[in-house]
Amino acid sequence: MTQPDQADSTTPAPTRPAGPPSTSQGGGRPKRMVDLDPSGQVTQREPDRANRQFLNYAFFKLDPAFRRLPHAEREEIKAEFRAAVEGWVEGAPAEKGLIQRTYSLVGVRSDVDFMLWRIAFDVNDFQDAQARLNRTRLMGYLAQPNNYVSMQKRSQYVNRVEGSGHGLEILPGQGKYLFIYPFIKTRPWYDLTPHSRQGMMDEHIYASGPFKGVRINTSYSYGIDDQEFVVSFDSDYPQEFVDLVHRLRYTEASNYTLRDTPMFTCVKKEIGDVLNDLA
């Protein structure tokens, strides 16, 4: 399956597969290998305390009892919930950098009905968002089967100008669809030498290069949630994403995937349309 460290925000342009690193523009210095010592044991780098974006993928499931309410009551409750969702972003100062996208999964999965993708620089903002929802009547009919928290940071395998881990780097919701899954690597992956990992990721990046219609958002969950990564893919073309994932099954790095489920196909819609899909 897709290895999340291949990039931070977009599927990169093709590079050569595993082998010696390419050189920089005119300098002769290797540019492909950004960080061959992610553990810090050799370089003893100082901790990075730069401001980063947190990501929250919140999935909701509706109790069918809601659909048995009178139509007028349902519409009133949905309007209240919509105001709470939209108010989280609309009522916030611009400097907080809050971003929110809404998606429907009705008819696509049986265990979840919709998803809110929230991005903020402070996890307390996620609590505020959820508290707003908890005060609505609709939350009395909603469960949350899945809820993931992660953090954006620069990939150690790809040299990039964008996606460097500073500022508002992740711009979600560019495609009609969003494909999401949590990801965990096997422990033997971390026992490999840095050069071995880099070579596998070079192959991985090369294999994914032709799929220009798929934009990857990689985020990291080490120590703050159960998974190691959450990866999401923006695209207008589900068929291209299926072919990308299929191709990556044949790369060496896929041997080090421990878990990459559940997988969610999310359809981007305005919150009003999301709620109309429910009832």
Residue, then its C-alpha position, 0 to 999 in steps of 0.5 A: m500500500t502507499q507509503p505515507d512518507q513519500a511526500d507532504s502535499t502533492t504526488p512528486a514528479p518522477t525521479r529515478p528509482a533506487g540507486p545513488p541520489s541525484t545531484s542538486q541544481g549546479g551544486g553537485r550535492p545530493k538533493r534527493m535525500v533530505d534527512l538520512d538520520p530521522s532518529g537524530q542519533v547521529t546529527q543530534r539535532e535540536p527539537d523542532r518547535a516550529n508551529r505546525q498544523f494539526l489535522n482531525y478527521a472526524f467520522f460520524k454515523l447517524d442513528p436511524a431513529f432520527r429519520r423517524l422524526p417529523h419532517a419539520e423537526r428534522e429540518e430544524i435540527k439539521a439547520e442547528f447542526r449546520a450553523a454549529v459546523e459553519g460557525w467554527v470557521e466563520g467565527a474564528p479570527a483569521e490568524k488562527g488558520l482554521i480550515q474545514r472541509t465536509y464530506s459525505l460517505v452515504g452509500v459508500r460505507s456502512d459504518v460511517d455517514f459523513m466526515l469533517w476534516r478540520i485543520a488547526f494550529d492548536v488541538n484545543d480548536f478541535q475540542d471547541a469544534q466538537a463542543r459546538l456540535n455536542r450542544t446540538r440536538l443532532m449529536g444525540y443521534l450521532a456516534q463517532p466510529n472513527n476519529y483521527v488526529s495527526m500533525q503535518k511535518r516535512s517528509q524526510y525522503v523528498n526534497r521540496v520547496e513546498g510542504s516544508g512544515h511551516g505555515l498553512e501548507i496543507l490545502p485540503g479539499q481540492g478534489k471531488y473525492l478524498f481517500i483516507y486511511p490510517f497507516i502503521k509500518t512494521r518495526p523492521w522498517y525502522d531497523l533498516t539503514p537510512h540508505s535502504r529506506q531511501g532507496m525503497m522510497d525512491e522506487h516508490i516515488y518513481a512508481s507514483g510519478p505518472f499519477k498527476g491527478v492524485r494529491i497526497n496529504t501526509s500527516y504524522s501521528y507518532g505519540i498523539d494517536d494510535q496510528e503512525f500516519v494518516v494519509s489522505f488523497d485528493s482527486d477527481y479521478p477514483q480510477e486513477f487512485v485505484d491504479l496508483v494503489h495497485r501499482l504501489r503494491y509491487t514496490e519493495a516498501s509495501n512489504y513493510t506495511l503493518r496496517d492500512t485500514p480502514m479505508f474511506t472514500c469520501v465525496k466532497k459536499e457542502i454541509g447542507d448537502v451532507l445533512n440532506d444525504l442523512a435524512 
